[in-house]
């Protein structure tokens, strides 16, 4: 069994893999991560392997408990990845973006890949068919756009994402919904089209918390998988173990 742990900016997601298939998932609020994790882990075999990536602040107590009580691999910038990192500032590249890129390389070989992660932020990551990570883009996510309009204006209300079928908002609330939802979709489709002009044969992966909300709204054909980061952690674990075996055999 392999347990993958993704500590994000707002929530922690975990998935239990048996024979490379997800058998169980949980989502924890970060504030209660350790308590909830301990309850979940108590039901698992003690030899369960754990692979963890984090972009959010992690409580030191939680990390120390994991290190002392579990078989833990923590993904860092020093981890061996299956691609060449050509980012100009490689140590500022988010671990989540690196894990997603690794998953794209290992699951979609010999292809140009664009991974779009729609969460707190919307991130775009591009890896060419030579397995070179070239970079991408970062923009505010859907909920962050709603919150920003409320935080930085005097009178605009704080709304929640909702399904819409209009472009013209005939009230302030509808105008906000139109601007954000249509704006995000047009942004994503526009960026995909720009990449396709450079790389016509492009594999596109959509993932993150807003995947299901956006999937049917986008015009481009994509692979939509909200669990792609968790699956990428599992795939990367296999890659790390195999790479360690190869290096050991050379000694």
N, C-alpha and C positions, 0 to 999 in steps of 0.2 A: 504494500500500500504506500502511496505517496500523497502527502497532504500539501497542497499549494496554498500560499498565503499572500494576498495582495493588499498591502496597507496603503490606501489612497489618501487624498486630501481630506475627505469627509467620512469615508466608511472603510471597513476592512471586509474583504471577501475571501472566503476560503472554499476549497473544493477538494474532496477526497477522490483519488483516482485508484481504481482497481482494474488491472489489465489495460491500462491506458484509456479507460472510459470513466467519466464522472459518475460516481454513485451517490454523492451527496454534496450539497452546497449550503453555505450559511453566509449571512451578512450581519456584521456586528457594527454598532456605533463605536467609534474609536475610544470614547471615554471609558467604556466597560470592556475593552478588548481582552485583557488578561483573564478576568473572571469568566467571561463567556467562553474564551478559548479553553480554559482549564476544564470546564464542564463538558465541552465537546470532545476534547482530547482524552478525557477519562474513559470514554466508551471505545477507544481505539486500541489496537495492539501496541505494546510498548516499543516495538521495533519499527513503528511507522516512520518513514522518512519524511522530512519537512523541508520544503524549499520556499524561501521568503524573499519578496521584494517590497521595497517601501519608498514612497515619495513623500509621505506625511511624517510628522514628528512622532517618534515612537517612544513610549515610556521606557526609561532605562530598566525599571524593575521587570517589565514584560520581557525585554530582550534577555536579561540575565536569567530569568526563569526558563526561557526557551533554550538557552545555551546549556544550562545545567541539567535540564530534565528531558530533553528531546534530542533526536538525531537531526540536527539542523544544518542546512546550507543557506547562507545569506548571500544574495546576489549583490555584488558591488562593482565598481568600475574596473576592478582587477580580475573579475571573473573572466574566464575564457569564453568568448562569444564566437559564433560561426560566421562572422563577417568582419570586414576591415572598416574601422571607424575613421572616416575622413572628415568628421565634424571639426571645424576650426578650433572649438573649445571643448574637447572630448570629455573633460571631467565636469562640465556643466550639463551634459546631456542626461536627462532624467532616466533613472533606472527602469521605470515602466516603459519608456520609449525603446530602450535597449532590449528589454525582454520581448516586447511586441515584434521588434525587428528580427530578433533571433527566431521567434516562432514563424514569421513569414518566410525566412530563409530556409528553415528546416522543413516546413510544410509545403512550400511552393518553390521547389528548386528550378534553376535555369529560367528565371522570369524576372522582369522588372516588377517591383511590388510597391504599392502605396498603401500604408496603413493609416486609417483615420479613426482616432479614438475620441468619441463624443462623451465626455464626462464633465467635470468641473471646468476644465478647459477643453478646447477642441485642438488636438494635435495631429499633424500630418508628418509622416515619416517615410522617406523614400530610400529603397535599397535596390541597386541595379542588378542585372543578371550576373554580373561578375562578383556579386556579394560584397559590394562596396556601399557602406552607409554614407549618403551624401548630405542629408539634412532634411529640412521640411519647413514647417510653420507652426505657430501657436496663436490661437485666438480665444476669446472668452466663450465659455460654454453657454447653453441655453439658460439655465437657472442663474448663472452669473450675470447674464445680460438683463434679465428681469430685475435682479437685485440692484444692479448698477443704476438703472433708471430711477429706482426708488431712492437710493442712497444719495445720488448726486443731483436731484431736482427737488424743488420745494413741494410740488403738488402731485406728481405722478404716483399712482398707487403701486403697491407691491402685488403682482399677480403671479399665478402659477401657470406653467405650460398647459396648453389645451389644444385639442384638435380643431383646426379651422379649415374652411374651404373657400376663403375669400382673399382678395388682394387689397380691396378698398375697405379700410376700417372706418365705419361711419359713427364711431364714438371713440372716446379716449382709450377705453379698455381694448376695443377691437383694433384700434390703430397700433397699440403696443403689441398685441398678439401678432398682427400682420407684420409689423416691422421686425420682430424677433424671429418668429417661426419661418416666414418666407425669406427673411434675410439670411438665416442660417442655411436653409436649403439651397438658395441661390449661391451662397458662398461656397458650399461644399461641391455642388455641381460645377461651378465655375473653375474651382481649383483642379478638380478632376479633369475637366476639358483642357486646361492649360498643360497638365502633365501629359495628356494623351497626344497633344500636338508635338511634344518632344519624344514621347515613347508610346507609339500607337498600340503596341502589344503590352498592355498594362494589367496586372492583377491587382484588384482593389479590394481591401478588407475593411469593413466597417465594424467597429467594436465599441465597448463602453456602455455606460448606464442608459444613454438615450438611444441606443441602437434600434430597439423595436419602435420607438416613437418616430424615428426618422427614416427607417428603411423604405417604406412604401412611398415616401414623399420625394425621394431622390429619383432623378431621371436616368442616371447611369446604372449599368448592371454591376453589381457588387456581390462579394461574399459577406453576408451579415452574420456576425457571431458575437453576441454580447459577452461570452466567456472566453474570448480568444486569449486574453492575457493569462488567465488561469491555465488554459490549455498550453500556452506557450511556456509557462513555468514548468509544467510537466515534461514537455518536449525538451526544454533546455536542461532539465535534470538528467535525462537520458544521455544527452550530448556530453554533459560534464563528466558523468561516470564513464562513458565510453572513451572519452579523451584521456581521462586519468589512467585507464587501463592501458591504452596505447603508449602513454609516456612511461608507465611502469615497466612495460615489456622491453623498452629500449635501454633500460638501465642495466 
